[in-house]
Amino acid sequence: LTEIKTLRALYIAGEIKPALAANIKYKTSGNLLDRVSLYQGTITELEVDAIVNAANRSLLGGGGVDGAIHRAAGRQLLAECRKLGGCPTGDAKITNGYNLPAKHVIHTVGPVYDEEQVDKSAKLLASCYRRSLELAVQNSLKHVAFPSISTGLYGYPVKDATDIAINEVRQFLDSESGTKLDRVIFVVWGDEDKLAYERLLPIYFPLD
Ligand code: AR6
């Protein structure tokens, strides 16, 4: 099993500094801290109920994390995706995980960042996280791992995208449906993303 440290463990290790009181937007319970993790590495190695794929509307594969997931899952994943008839931006669809250690793949389609329509991009990105989490709950899944959707090929500024991702997950975990999830894992690939999560996680998930 891949080692994934909870936010609480990262706080204890001093890897994430608790937010300054002035920055705290929400108060969280200790329990919530144990349900959020940060992991750096490839999402394809995670043995969880579902990993989320940053796909495109065709759902037929591509580069980046999408390419890595399809390579690791094998051709059966593409065969199942062909039957789905694509997916609108901001929405999500679920498949099996095939050769992946993850049981399922939730394919979501992030927006191509449009600096002329920042609000629209933000709404669509938030919707990707929300719809993916809703699908997970509908399928009785307990653990969901997210890559940093839209921040690669689709050009979303890392800091803004990270803010949206963490805010949306926090809101979902606080909601009635959110109580059905055991763990949400944020998976970062590069160091820029890791830094952004380390800075923003303490704001949305402050220590009590
Ligand atoms: N594990 C975890 N994260 C990864 C991995 C990996 N193996 N590989 C890359 N990342 P991107 P997008 C990070 O471009 O911006 C595809 O062609 C990467 O560093 O994969 O939503 C699709 O088919 C970045 O932080 O997705 C679409 O056409 C994040 O994953 C388009 O790209 C997202 O980068 C979607 O673009």
Boltz pocket constraint, residues with backbone or C-beta under 6 A from the ligand:
constraints:
  - pocket:
      binder: B
      contacts: [[A, 41], [A, 42], [A, 43], [A, 44], [A, 54], [A, 55], [A, 56], [A, 61], [A, 62], [A, 63], [A, 64], [A, 65], [A, 66], [A, 67], [A, 68], [A, 110], [A, 147], [A, 148], [A, 149], [A, 150], [A, 151], [A, 152], [A, 153], [A, 154], [A, 155], [A, 156], [A, 187], [A, 188], [A, 189], [A, 190], [A, 193]]
      max_distance: 6.0
